[in-house]
Amino acid sequence: MTKTMQPSLPKPSSTLSLWHRTTRSFPHLHANRLTPVPASTKYLIIGSGISGALTAWKLIESGVQGEDILIIEAREAVSGASGRNAGHIRPDSFRGFLDYAKFHGPEQAKKILENERVVLEKVRAFVQEHNVDCDFNYLRTFEVALTEVFVALLSKSLAAFKEAGGDVSHVRFYEGEAAKAETRVPGALCAYESAAASNHPGKLVQWILNDFITKGGKLWTHCPATRVERSQCMNNPFRWEVHTPRGTIAAETVVHCTNAYAAYLLPELEKFITPRRSQVNSFVPPLSLSGGDTLKHTMALRYRADHFFSVNSLNNGMVVLGGTGTRSSVDMTSEDLITFDDSKYSDRLAQNSTREFLDLCREPDATLLRHGEGLDHAWTGIIGMTADHAPLVGPIEGLEGQWICAGFNGHGMAGIFTCAPGLAKLISGLSWADTGLPECFQFSTARIQRLNQHIKSTL
């Protein structure tokens, strides 16, 4: 993918996701929408998604006073990718090993996958400890191969991961009729089972934001950061001036939790982070997938590594399909994918997902569905794809006092619950080793320049 986009702020008229539609009563949804911003703050976090909310929450847990932290959000609270995903917390057990190893070597690739398993347990423990009402459901997931090409790729990835010392003791393998029976997918050639979770991401992040505000934290919504400049005052502890449409905020520490939009304020990331639109569709199941026959697991249905449908089964019985939403690269254009525009969705992709849903239901024709069954809603979100497929975490070199936690490649729910706490530790003065994160996640100018040079050479 070589096309780049001019950096952009989030589009103001975005689609509402299923999660947005079912949390319209959140009292802080439009917090301080018309109020001028505070003149100063010690900690300014840009972005109210799970990355920004959890970083703020962890800073308070580490001893920072809530009153010293301000979160600003360009749109309503949790309006970005955290509120637009497919509701999965789904670790990659081994599938992406070869891809990660290509950029970062086998040891770092192994650490990336191990980190995702840790994230699942961290979210599970957090939800249980704080009794978070977010429809969390710990369950089985399947990596389902629908083509012989992908069967071979999974086998190769598994062998390479094991050779690198990767643990696959938690993975179960099915093929042929056993794969079809376990997954309930008629076209399954093989499937690998592991642990995952389904949850309502909007409710999860809103709980964190609400608790943050209860502890004194401040949230300003509909307030995009348009520019960050060095303070002109010598020996001023407020090193940065952050401009917004409702005033300028002087801040000691600025944290970029803006994912795909990071390059708007950090132009050196323009080629490193690519915005990619992903579409998600929710379905009301017919008789074959309802009642006692409701899906009890989640899946990734893959034709190829980059052409897949994620399938999530919610506690209320609804089924959510995300992913590329296509069976063929011919179905996609760069305009479908590389964009900051989440204000519309594709009927064509919704139709593709509907065909996949009908296959899963074993329904031959959508006209056989009753009114109210089938496609319920479609929405889009913008994923931040990095050039080396790993997120950016840590201090920004040359900009002392600025930090970043962004670029999650569509796998934020499987990464942020260690990345955001790790960033909070770094801000508090601890070392990278204290974070427990893979070293390849660390932001560095050399990393950005190396990948930018590689991208330039391929153009």
C-alpha positions in Angstrom: 0.0 0.0 0.0 1.9 3.1 -1.2 -0.8 5.7 -1.4 -0.6 8.4 1.3 -3.2 10.8 2.5 -2.9 14.5 3.5 -3.1 14.4 7.3 -6.6 15.2 8.6 -8.6 15.8 11.7 -11.6 13.4 12.2 -14.5 14.2 9.9 -17.3 15.9 12.0 -20.2 14.0 10.4 -19.2 10.4 11.1 -21.4 7.3 11.0 -22.8 6.1 14.4 -21.7 2.5 15.2 -23.8 -0.1 17.0 -21.9 0.8 20.2 -22.7 4.6 19.7 -26.3 3.9 19.0 -26.7 2.0 22.3 -24.9 4.4 24.6 -26.5 7.8 23.7 -27.4 8.4 27.4 -23.7 8.6 28.5 -23.7 11.8 30.6 -20.2 12.8 29.4 -20.9 12.2 25.7 -20.7 15.9 24.9 -18.8 17.1 28.0 -17.9 20.8 27.9 -18.9 21.0 24.3 -19.4 24.8 24.4 -17.0 25.8 27.2 -13.7 27.5 26.6 -10.7 25.2 27.4 -8.7 25.6 30.6 -5.7 27.9 30.2 -3.3 25.3 31.4 -2.9 21.7 32.6 0.0 19.5 33.6 -1.0 16.6 31.5 -2.9 17.0 28.2 -4.1 13.9 26.5 -5.4 14.2 22.9 -8.0 11.5 22.2 -10.7 10.0 24.3 -10.6 6.4 23.0 -9.3 3.5 25.0 -5.7 4.6 24.5 -6.3 8.1 25.9 -8.8 7.1 28.6 -6.7 4.3 29.9 -3.5 6.3 29.9 -5.2 9.0 32.0 -6.7 6.4 34.3 -3.3 4.7 34.9 -1.6 8.1 35.5 -4.1 8.7 38.3 -3.5 5.2 39.6 0.2 6.0 39.7 -0.4 9.1 41.9 -1.1 11.9 39.5 -4.0 14.1 40.7 -7.0 13.8 38.5 -7.4 17.7 38.4 -4.0 17.8 36.6 -5.1 15.8 33.6 -7.2 17.1 30.7 -8.5 14.9 27.8 -9.6 16.7 24.7 -11.6 15.0 21.9 -12.3 16.2 18.4 -15.8 14.8 18.3 -18.1 13.2 21.0 -16.5 11.0 23.6 -15.2 7.6 22.3 -16.0 8.6 18.7 -12.9 7.1 17.1 -11.8 3.6 16.4 -12.4 2.4 20.0 -16.1 3.0 19.5 -16.2 1.6 15.9 -14.6 -1.8 16.1 -16.3 -5.2 15.8 -16.4 -5.8 19.6 -13.5 -8.3 19.7 -10.7 -8.7 22.1 -9.0 -11.4 20.0 -5.3 -12.2 20.4 -3.5 -13.5 17.4 -2.1 -16.9 18.5 0.4 -17.3 15.6 -1.2 -16.2 12.3 0.7 -12.9 12.0 4.1 -14.3 13.1 5.7 -14.3 9.6 4.5 -10.8 8.9 5.9 -9.4 12.2 9.1 -11.4 11.8 9.7 -9.8 8.4 9.9 -6.4 9.9 11.2 -7.1 13.5 12.8 -10.5 13.5 11.4 -13.7 15.1 12.1 -12.8 18.8 10.2 -9.6 18.6 7.4 -11.2 16.5 7.1 -13.8 19.3 6.9 -11.0 21.9 4.1 -9.2 19.9 1.9 -12.3 19.9 2.7 -13.1 23.6 1.7 -9.5 24.5 -1.7 -10.0 22.9 -2.5 -13.0 25.1 -1.5 -10.9 28.1 -3.9 -8.1 27.0 -6.8 -10.5 26.9 -6.2 -11.5 30.6 -5.6 -7.8 31.6 -9.0 -6.8 30.2 -10.7 -9.7 31.8 -9.1 -9.0 35.2 -10.0 -5.2 34.9 -13.6 -5.9 34.0 -14.0 -8.4 36.9 -12.1 -6.3 39.5 -14.1 -3.1 38.8 -17.4 -4.8 37.9 -17.5 -3.0 34.5 -20.8 -3.4 32.7 -19.6 -3.8 29.2 -21.2 -7.1 28.1 -17.8 -8.9 28.5 -17.9 -12.5 27.5 -14.8 -14.8 27.6 -15.2 -17.4 24.9 -13.6 -19.5 22.2 -12.5 -18.1 18.9 -11.5 -19.7 15.6 -9.1 -18.8 12.8 -10.9 -20.4 9.9 -9.3 -21.1 6.6 -11.6 -21.0 3.6 -9.0 -21.6 0.9 -6.1 -24.0 0.4 -3.8 -21.0 0.1 -4.7 -19.8 3.6 -4.5 -23.4 4.9 -0.9 -23.5 3.8 -0.1 -20.0 5.2 -1.5 -20.9 8.6 0.6 -24.1 8.6 3.7 -22.2 7.7 3.1 -19.5 10.3 2.5 -22.1 13.0 5.7 -24.0 12.2 7.8 -20.8 12.2 6.3 -19.6 15.5 7.0 -22.9 17.2 10.5 -23.0 15.8 11.0 -19.5 17.5 10.0 -21.0 20.8 6.4 -19.8 20.6 3.8 -21.4 22.9 0.8 -23.0 21.1 -0.3 -25.3 23.9 -3.5 -23.3 24.2 -4.3 -23.8 20.5 -6.5 -26.7 19.2 -6.6 -27.8 15.6 -9.6 -29.1 13.5 -9.8 -30.0 9.9 -12.4 -31.3 7.4 -15.7 -32.2 8.9 -14.5 -31.6 12.4 -13.7 -28.0 11.5 -17.1 -27.5 9.9 -18.8 -29.0 13.0 -16.9 -26.9 15.6 -17.1 -23.6 13.7 -20.5 -24.1 12.1 -19.0 -22.7 8.9 -20.0 -24.9 5.9 -16.9 -24.0 3.9 -14.3 -24.4 6.6 -11.2 -26.4 5.5 -9.5 -26.2 8.8 -9.7 -24.1 12.0 -7.5 -23.2 14.9 -9.2 -22.6 18.3 -8.0 -20.3 21.1 -9.3 -17.9 23.7 -10.8 -14.5 23.1 -13.6 -12.2 24.3 -16.5 -10.3 23.0 -17.4 -7.0 24.6 -19.2 -3.6 24.1 -16.2 -1.3 23.5 -18.2 1.8 24.0 -19.4 0.8 27.4 -15.8 -0.3 28.4 -14.2 3.1 27.5 -17.1 5.1 28.8 -16.7 3.4 32.2 -13.0 4.3 32.2 -13.8 7.9 31.3 -16.5 8.2 33.9 -14.2 6.9 36.6 -11.5 9.2 35.5 -13.9 12.2 35.8 -15.2 11.0 39.1 -11.5 11.1 40.3 -11.2 14.8 39.2 -10.1 14.3 35.6 -11.4 16.8 33.0 -12.8 16.0 29.5 -13.5 18.5 26.7 -15.4 17.1 23.7 -15.9 18.6 20.2 -12.6 20.3 20.8 -9.9 19.2 18.3 -6.3 20.0 18.8 -5.3 21.9 15.7 -1.6 22.8 16.4 1.0 22.1 19.1 3.8 24.7 19.5 6.7 25.3 21.9 6.0 27.9 24.5 7.9 31.1 23.9 8.4 31.7 27.6 11.8 30.7 28.9 11.9 28.4 32.0 8.2 27.9 31.7 7.1 24.5 33.1 4.2 24.6 30.6 6.5 23.7 27.6 3.8 23.3 25.0 0.9 25.4 23.7 -1.9 23.3 22.2 -4.3 25.3 20.0 -8.0 24.4 19.8 -11.1 26.2 18.3 -12.0 27.1 21.9 -8.7 28.5 23.1 -5.1 27.6 23.7 -4.0 25.2 26.5 -0.5 25.5 28.0 0.7 22.0 29.0 3.7 20.4 30.6 3.1 17.0 29.0 1.2 16.3 25.8 0.1 12.7 25.0 -0.9 11.9 21.4 -3.6 9.1 21.5 -4.9 9.9 18.1 -4.2 6.7 16.2 -4.8 7.1 12.5 -4.9 10.9 12.9 -1.5 11.3 14.6 0.2 12.8 11.6 -2.0 15.9 11.7 -0.1 17.1 14.7 3.1 15.1 14.0 3.7 15.6 10.2 6.8 13.3 10.3 4.3 10.4 10.6 2.5 11.2 7.4 4.0 8.3 5.5 4.4 6.0 8.5 0.8 5.9 9.5 -1.8 5.2 6.8 -5.5 5.7 7.5 -7.5 2.7 6.4 -11.3 2.6 6.5 -12.9 -0.6 7.8 -16.5 -1.4 7.6 -18.5 -3.3 10.3 -22.1 -4.7 9.9 -24.5 -6.0 12.5 -27.1 -8.7 11.9 -30.2 -10.0 13.6 -30.0 -13.8 13.2 -32.8 -16.0 11.9 -34.0 -19.2 13.5 -30.8 -21.1 12.6 -28.6 -18.8 14.7 -31.0 -17.8 17.5 -32.3 -19.2 20.7 -30.4 -22.3 21.7 -28.6 -22.2 18.4 -27.0 -18.8 19.1 -23.3 -18.7 18.2 -21.2 -19.3 21.3 -17.8 -18.3 19.7 -16.2 -15.7 17.5 -14.2 -16.2 14.3 -12.0 -14.9 11.6 -13.2 -16.3 8.2 -10.2 -15.9 5.9 -9.9 -16.3 2.2 -6.4 -14.7 2.3 -4.5 -13.0 5.1 -5.8 -9.6 4.0 -9.2 -10.6 2.8 -11.4 -11.8 5.7 -14.5 -11.4 7.7 -14.4 -11.2 11.5 -17.5 -12.7 13.2 -18.5 -11.7 16.7 -21.4 -13.1 18.6 -22.9 -10.7 21.2 -24.6 -11.5 24.4 -27.9 -10.4 23.0 -27.6 -12.9 20.1 -26.8 -10.4 17.4 -23.9 -11.2 15.1 -21.3 -8.6 14.0 -19.2 -9.0 10.9 -16.2 -6.8 10.4 -12.9 -7.0 8.4 -12.2 -6.1 4.8 -15.7 -7.3 3.9 -14.6 -8.7 0.6 -13.8 -12.1 -1.0 -11.6 -10.6 -3.7 -9.1 -7.8 -4.1 -11.1 -6.9 -7.3 -13.9 -5.8 -4.9 -11.7 -3.1 -3.3 -10.3 0.2 -4.5 -7.9 2.5 -2.8 -10.8 5.0 -2.3 -12.6 2.3 -0.3 -9.7 1.8 2.0 -7.2 4.7 2.3 -9.2 7.6 3.6 -10.0 9.6 6.8 -13.7 9.6 5.9 -15.9 7.6 8.3 -19.0 9.5 7.4 -20.4 6.8 5.0 -20.4 3.1 4.3 -20.4 0.9 1.2 -23.6 -0.8 0.2 -21.4 -3.2 -1.8 -19.4 -4.3 1.2 -22.6 -4.6 3.3 -23.9 -6.9 0.6 -20.7 -9.0 0.7 -21.0 -9.3 4.4 -24.7 -10.2 4.1 -23.8 -13.1 1.7 -21.3 -14.3 4.2 -23.8 -14.1 7.0 -26.4 -16.0 5.0 -23.8 -18.7 4.4 -23.2 -18.9 8.1 -27.0 -19.2 8.7 -27.3 -21.7 5.9 -30.0 -19.5 4.4 -30.0 -19.7 0.6 -31.7 -16.4 0.0 -32.1 -13.1 1.9 -35.8 -13.0 0.8 -36.5 -15.9 3.2 -35.6 -13.8 6.2 -38.4 -12.3 8.1 -38.8 -8.5 8.4 -36.3 -7.5 11.1 -33.9 -10.3 10.5 -30.6 -9.9 8.6 -28.6 -6.8 8.1 -29.4 -4.3 10.9 -26.8 -1.6 10.7 -23.5 -0.7 8.9 -20.8 1.7 9.9 -17.2 2.5 9.3 -14.1 3.4 11.3 -10.6 4.5 10.5 -7.7 2.2 11.4 -4.2 3.5 11.9 -1.9 1.2 9.8 1.8 1.6 10.5 4.5 0.9 8.0 6.1 -1.9 10.1 2.8 -3.2 11.5 3.6 -2.3 15.1 2.2 0.5 17.3 4.1 3.6 18.3 4.6 4.0 22.1 6.8 6.3 24.1 8.5 9.7 24.2 8.8 11.6 20.9 12.5 12.4 20.3 13.2 16.1 19.8 9.9 17.1 21.4 10.6 16.7 25.1 7.4 16.4 27.0 5.4 14.9 24.1 4.5 11.3 24.1 2.6 8.9 21.8 0.4 5.8 21.9 -1.0 5.2 18.4 -0.9 3.2 15.3 -2.6 0.0 16.3 -3.2 -1.6 12.9 -6.8 -2.6 13.6 -5.7 -4.6 16.7 -6.0 -2.0 19.4 -8.3 -4.0 21.6 -5.6 -6.7 21.6 -2.8 -4.3 22.4 -3.8 -1.1 24.2 -4.4 -2.6 27.6 -0.6 -3.1 27.9 0.5 -0.2 25.7 -1.4 2.6 27.6 -0.3 1.3 31.1 3.2 1.0 29.7 3.1 4.6 28.5 1.9 5.8 31.9 4.9 4.1 33.5 7.3 5.8 31.1 5.7 9.2 31.7 6.1 8.5 35.5 9.8 8.0 35.0 10.1 4.2 34.7 12.2 2.4 32.1 11.1 0.6 28.9 11.9 -2.7 30.6 9.4 -1.8 33.3 6.6 -1.7 30.7 7.0 -5.3 29.6 6.2 -4.3 26.0 8.0 -5.6 22.9 11.0 -3.4 22.2 9.8 -2.9 18.6 6.8 -0.8 19.8 9.1 1.9 21.1 8.9 5.2 19.2 12.2 6.4 17.7 13.2 8.8 15.0 15.5 6.1 13.5 12.6 3.7 13.2 10.4 6.3 11.5 13.2 7.4 9.1 14.2 3.8 8.3 10.6 2.8 7.3 10.0 6.1 5.5 13.1 5.5 3.4 11.9 2.0 2.6 8.5 3.4 1.6 10.1 6.0 -0.6 12.2 3.4 -2.3 9.1 1.4 -3.3 7.2 4.3 -4.8 
